Amino acid sequence: MLPPPKNAIEKRLDVLEDLWNGFAQNPAPRLCRWLVTPAESRMIEAFVEFQNEESSDVPDFFIRFNEPFESPERYGFVLRDALAGKYEEVRSRLNEEGIETNWECPTAAANEGDQVVFLRALASFCAEIGPTSELLVAALLPTRIDDPGAWQAWIQKLLRANTPSGIRYLVTDPVDAPALGKLAEKETALVQTIRPELNMPAAYLELARGDGRFHPGVLFRLNFLALTQAASGGNMAKVKELAAAATGVAQKEGWKTMESVIQMTMASACLGASDMAGALAAYKAAGAAANQAARNGDPAAPKVILHAKLAEGSALISASQYRNAASIYEEAAGMATQLNDPFLTMESWRMAAYCHEGDKNVEKSWRCGDLALDAAEKIKAEDRSKSPLPYVGRGMLRVVGRGNRELNEHVHRRMTALLGREWKAAEEGGAVPA
């Protein structure tokens, strides 16, 4: 029996395998630099994960390192510890499969540099896996890079540290803002750059077609995926065309919540195109569609209505329409209360207070700030410290001024009860985030 045809993602994994094998067969380069879009970067991550599956045709052993690049002087030690930890995680499973697990990750000697320690750990592990794989590949895919310049310098130093022939490195570099471009130009022998050109939008459309029968669900997904792609590219003519097509399907099928989602996407595209009037109209349309969905009994609709209100308020702030924004946020606070969501209730009252402050209405700003503190009392204590709650107190202090001792003490008392005495230390600085 013939195997089933491969889907769009599997086809692109095959492309990546071919490109990787071409790199791996060249003995000179040590670093494979994938120059990618965000969607392609996710495909590289999937490729790395897939390579250690039995069905992979790549003869190399990949280890994915996601640890953030925070301290250049410590990063190699962090990677060495991650390698040791990954091995310990699978040691018991390997034992159950009858595979010997005698490897011990080399420890760092006194005064050794971080890259020396990391390289020795990689070389030791490479010797451990021996003939089971042709290459050991360290996929350096940090979740965060605090300093792109330091990242480039760290990688360059690693490449010049006499990496053993059986070890390769893999990184991704954003095509729109590459961090390793100068390194690739300087180290032409050690770095090979690959631009995979995977055309991920086409892949998503192919997946959306599903089994090829254009029933309403498929038609909607096709048009909505194309809409999001057009919106990200700023093609407003195409956005309007595709929004109309997707809305037509949703209206025919009675999918009011989906109509709302389309309008939210339209609004976001309008904001990107500096069309404030279009964005506000789309947010209102999103709310209207979600309201109809709520009347039809859709349990997801109330949340959609609330988020449409919050987005509309944010757009009004961008247009400096503080009085209208305050009214919208007060409506949102009522909705969040009905949904029993104390965090969004607090956040809605906080933004209402901020907008009244912007509109020079001290009394209303104070009232909304106090209501935000009431809502904050219902938030779990451990979640308050990670919330924008301090900005509520700061805003209330701003609107009453330093001269009103009684109201200042009221704010400090309530904020201390909610966040502890450290509230005073965090009180200064920082603009109110909208």
C-alpha positions in Angstrom: 0.0 0.0 0.0 1.3 3.4 -0.9 1.9 5.8 2.0 -0.5 8.7 2.4 0.5 11.9 0.6 2.5 14.3 2.8 0.9 17.5 4.0 2.4 21.0 3.6 4.3 20.9 6.9 5.8 17.5 6.2 6.9 18.7 2.7 8.7 21.6 4.2 10.4 19.4 6.8 11.8 17.4 3.9 13.1 20.6 2.3 14.9 21.5 5.6 16.4 18.0 5.8 17.8 18.3 2.3 19.3 21.7 3.1 20.7 20.4 6.4 22.3 17.4 4.8 24.0 19.6 2.3 25.5 21.7 5.1 26.5 18.6 7.1 28.4 17.0 4.2 30.7 20.0 4.0 33.5 19.5 6.5 34.6 23.1 6.7 31.7 25.1 8.3 30.8 24.7 12.0 27.8 26.9 12.2 24.6 26.5 10.2 22.9 29.9 10.2 19.2 29.8 9.1 18.1 33.2 7.9 14.3 33.0 8.5 11.0 34.7 9.1 9.2 34.1 12.4 7.1 31.4 10.8 10.2 29.7 9.3 11.9 29.9 12.7 9.1 27.8 14.2 9.6 25.3 11.4 13.4 25.1 12.2 12.4 24.4 15.8 10.1 21.6 14.7 12.8 20.3 12.4 15.2 20.1 15.4 12.7 18.3 17.5 11.8 15.8 14.7 15.4 14.8 14.1 15.6 12.6 17.2 12.5 10.6 16.2 13.0 7.1 14.7 11.4 8.2 11.4 14.0 10.9 10.7 16.3 10.3 7.8 19.0 12.6 9.2 22.0 10.7 10.7 22.9 13.3 13.2 22.0 13.8 16.9 20.4 17.2 17.8 20.3 18.8 21.2 18.1 21.9 21.5 19.2 24.6 24.0 16.5 27.1 24.7 18.2 28.9 27.7 18.0 32.7 27.3 21.2 34.6 26.5 21.5 36.9 29.4 25.1 36.9 30.6 27.8 36.3 28.0 30.3 35.4 30.7 28.0 32.7 32.1 26.2 31.4 29.0 28.6 28.5 28.4 28.2 27.3 32.0 24.4 27.6 31.6 24.5 25.4 28.5 26.8 22.9 30.2 24.3 22.6 33.1 21.5 22.3 30.6 23.2 19.4 28.8 23.8 17.6 32.1 20.2 18.1 33.1 18.8 16.9 29.8 20.8 13.7 30.1 19.6 13.1 33.7 16.0 13.5 32.5 16.3 10.6 30.0 18.7 8.4 32.0 16.0 6.2 33.6 14.2 5.8 30.3 17.4 4.8 28.5 18.1 2.2 31.3 14.6 0.7 30.8 15.4 0.4 27.1 18.6 -1.5 27.9 20.9 1.4 26.9 24.0 2.0 29.0 24.0 5.3 30.8 27.4 5.7 32.3 28.1 9.2 30.9 28.9 11.9 33.4 29.1 15.5 32.3 32.6 16.9 32.9 32.7 19.5 35.7 34.3 22.9 35.4 37.8 23.4 36.6 38.9 26.6 38.5 39.2 29.7 36.4 38.0 28.0 33.2 36.1 30.1 30.7 32.5 29.3 30.0 33.0 28.2 26.4 35.9 25.9 27.3 33.6 24.2 29.8 30.7 23.9 27.3 33.0 22.6 24.5 34.5 19.9 26.7 31.0 18.8 27.8 29.9 18.6 24.1 33.1 16.7 23.1 32.6 14.2 25.9 29.0 13.6 25.0 29.9 13.3 21.3 32.4 10.5 22.3 29.6 8.9 24.3 27.1 8.6 21.5 29.9 7.4 19.2 29.0 5.5 16.1 25.2 5.9 16.6 25.3 9.4 15.0 27.5 11.1 12.4 27.4 14.5 14.0 26.4 16.0 17.4 24.4 19.2 16.7 24.0 21.9 19.4 20.9 23.9 18.3 21.4 27.2 20.1 17.9 28.6 20.1 17.6 30.9 23.1 14.2 32.1 24.0 15.6 35.6 24.6 18.7 37.5 23.5 19.3 40.5 25.7 22.2 41.9 23.8 22.4 41.0 20.0 25.9 42.4 19.8 27.2 40.3 22.7 25.4 37.3 21.1 27.3 37.8 17.9 30.6 38.2 19.8 29.9 35.0 21.8 29.2 32.9 18.8 32.3 34.2 17.0 34.5 33.3 20.0 32.9 29.9 20.1 33.7 29.2 16.4 37.3 30.2 17.0 37.7 27.8 19.9 38.7 24.8 17.9 35.4 22.9 17.8 36.0 19.2 17.2 35.1 17.9 13.7 32.1 15.8 15.0 30.3 18.8 16.4 28.2 21.4 14.6 26.1 24.4 15.8 22.7 25.6 14.5 21.2 29.0 15.0 18.3 31.0 13.6 18.7 34.7 12.6 15.7 37.0 11.8 15.7 37.9 8.1 14.3 41.4 8.9 16.8 42.2 11.6 19.7 39.8 11.5 22.1 39.8 14.5 24.8 37.6 12.9 25.2 39.3 9.5 28.7 40.7 10.2 29.8 37.4 11.7 28.7 35.6 8.5 30.7 38.1 6.4 33.9 37.7 8.5 33.8 33.9 9.1 33.0 32.7 5.6 34.8 29.4 6.1 33.1 28.6 9.5 29.6 29.9 8.9 27.1 28.8 6.2 24.0 30.9 5.8 20.8 29.2 4.5 17.7 31.1 3.4 15.1 28.3 3.3 12.3 30.2 1.5 9.6 27.9 2.8 6.6 30.2 1.9 4.8 29.4 5.1 1.7 31.4 4.2 1.1 29.0 1.3 1.6 26.1 3.7 -1.1 27.4 6.0 -3.4 27.9 3.1 -2.8 24.3 1.9 -3.5 23.0 5.4 -6.6 25.1 5.6 -8.0 23.4 2.5 -8.1 20.2 4.5 -9.4 17.4 2.5 -10.1 19.6 -0.6 -13.9 19.7 -0.2 -14.8 23.4 0.0 -17.5 23.1 2.7 -18.1 26.3 4.7 -15.5 25.6 7.4 -12.8 25.2 4.9 -13.9 28.3 2.9 -13.9 30.4 6.1 -10.4 29.2 7.2 -9.0 29.9 3.7 -10.3 33.4 3.6 -9.4 34.2 7.3 -5.9 32.9 6.9 -5.4 35.0 3.8 -6.9 37.9 5.6 -4.4 37.7 8.5 -1.6 37.4 6.0 -2.8 40.5 4.1 -3.2 42.4 7.4 0.3 41.7 8.5 1.6 42.9 5.1 -0.5 46.2 5.3 -2.3 45.5 2.0 -5.6 47.3 3.0 -7.3 46.7 -0.4 -6.7 43.0 0.0 -7.7 43.1 3.7 -11.1 44.6 2.8 -11.7 42.1 0.0 -10.8 39.1 2.1 -12.7 40.4 5.1 -15.8 40.7 3.0 -15.4 37.2 1.7 -14.9 35.7 5.2 -17.8 37.7 6.6 -20.0 36.5 3.8 -19.4 32.8 4.8 -19.8 33.6 8.5 -23.1 35.5 7.9 -24.5 32.7 5.8 -23.6 30.1 8.5 -24.8 32.3 11.4 -21.2 32.4 12.9 -21.6 35.8 14.7 -18.5 35.2 16.9 -16.4 34.6 13.8 -17.8 37.9 12.3 -16.5 39.6 15.4 -13.1 38.1 15.1 -12.9 39.2 11.4 -13.8 42.8 12.5 -11.1 42.7 15.2 -8.5 41.7 12.6 -9.8 44.5 10.3 -9.4 47.0 13.2 -5.8 45.9 13.9 -5.0 46.3 10.2 -6.6 49.8 10.1 -4.5 50.8 13.1 -1.4 49.7 11.3 -2.4 51.8 8.3 -3.1 54.8 10.6 -6.8 54.7 9.8 -8.2 55.5 13.2 -11.8 56.0 11.9 -11.7 52.6 10.2 -10.3 50.9 13.3 -13.0 52.4 15.6 -15.8 51.4 13.2 -14.4 47.9 13.0 -14.2 47.6 16.8 -17.8 48.7 17.1 -18.8 46.2 14.5 -17.0 43.5 16.4 -18.9 44.3 19.5 -22.2 44.4 17.7 -21.6 40.9 16.2 -20.5 39.5 19.5 -23.6 40.9 21.2 -25.8 39.1 18.6 -23.8 35.9 19.3 -24.4 36.3 23.0 -28.2 36.7 22.3 -27.9 33.5 20.3 -26.5 31.7 23.3 -22.8 31.5 22.3 -20.9 31.0 25.6 -17.7 32.5 24.1 -19.4 35.7 23.1 -19.2 37.7 26.4 -15.4 37.4 26.5 -15.2 38.6 22.8 -17.4 41.6 23.6 -15.2 42.5 26.5 -12.0 42.3 24.5 -13.5 44.3 21.7 -14.3 47.0 24.2 -10.8 47.0 25.7 -9.3 47.2 22.2 -11.7 50.1 21.3 -10.7 52.0 24.4 -7.0 51.6 23.5 -7.6 52.9 20.0 -9.4 55.9 21.5 -6.4 56.7 23.7 -4.2 56.6 20.7 -6.4 59.2 19.2 -6.3 61.3 22.4 -10.1 60.9 22.8 -9.8 60.4 26.6 -13.4 61.2 27.5 -14.8 58.6 25.0 -12.2 56.1 26.0 -13.1 56.5 29.7 -16.7 55.7 28.9 -15.7 52.6 27.0 -13.5 51.4 29.8 -16.3 51.9 32.4 -18.5 49.8 30.2 -15.8 47.2 30.1 -15.4 47.2 33.9 -19.1 46.3 34.2 -18.8 43.5 31.7 -15.7 42.1 33.5 -17.6 42.2 36.8 -20.4 40.2 35.3 -17.9 37.7 34.0 -16.4 37.4 37.5 -13.0 38.4 36.2 -11.4 40.6 38.9 -8.2 41.1 37.0 -9.9 42.6 33.9 -12.3 44.5 36.2 -9.3 46.1 37.9 -7.6 46.8 34.6 -10.7 48.4 33.1 -11.2 50.7 36.1 -7.5 51.5 36.0 -7.7 52.6 32.4 -10.9 54.5 33.0 -9.1 56.4 35.8 -6.2 57.1 33.5 -8.5 58.4 30.8 -10.4 60.6 33.2 -7.1 62.0 34.3 -6.2 62.7 30.7 -9.5 64.5 30.4 -8.7 66.6 33.5 -11.6 65.2 35.5 -10.1 64.6 38.9 -13.2 63.4 40.7 -14.1 60.7 38.2 -10.4 59.6 38.0 -10.3 59.2 41.8 -13.6 57.3 41.8 -12.5 54.8 39.1 -9.1 54.4 40.8 -10.8 53.5 44.1 -13.1 51.0 42.2 -9.9 49.4 40.7 -8.6 48.9 44.2 -11.9 47.3 45.2 -11.5 44.8 42.3 -7.9 44.2 43.2 -8.9 42.9 46.6 -10.6 39.9 44.8 -7.3 39.0 42.9 -5.2 36.3 44.4 -2.3 37.9 46.4 0.4 36.1 44.4 -1.1 37.5 41.2 -1.3 41.1 42.4 2.4 41.6 42.5 2.6 40.7 38.8 -0.2 43.0 37.8 -0.3 46.7 36.9 -1.8 47.4 40.3 1.0 49.9 41.4 0.0 52.2 38.5 -3.5 52.5 40.1 -2.0 54.0 43.3 0.4 56.2 41.4 -2.4 57.6 39.3 -4.5 58.3 42.4 -1.6 60.1 44.0 -1.1 62.2 40.9 -4.7 63.4 40.6 -5.0 64.5 44.3 -1.5 66.0 44.5 0.9 66.1 47.5 -1.1 68.7 49.3 -4.0 66.5 50.3 -2.6 64.5 53.2 -5.8 62.6 54.0 -6.3 61.3 50.5 -2.6 60.5 50.2 -2.7 58.4 53.4 -5.9 56.7 52.1 -4.0 55.6 48.9 -0.9 54.4 50.9 -3.0 52.5 53.3 -5.0 50.6 50.6 -1.9 50.0 48.5 0.1 48.6 51.5 -2.8 46.3 52.3 -2.9 45.0 48.8 0.9 44.8 48.0 2.7 45.2 51.3 5.2 47.9 52.4 7.3 47.4 49.3 4.6 49.4 47.5 6.3 52.6 48.8 9.6 51.5 47.3 8.0 50.9 43.9 5.9 54.0 44.1 8.2 56.3 42.2 8.7 56.4 38.4 7.1 54.8 35.4 4.4 56.2 33.2 1.0 54.6 33.2 0.9 51.9 30.5 -2.1 52.1 28.3 
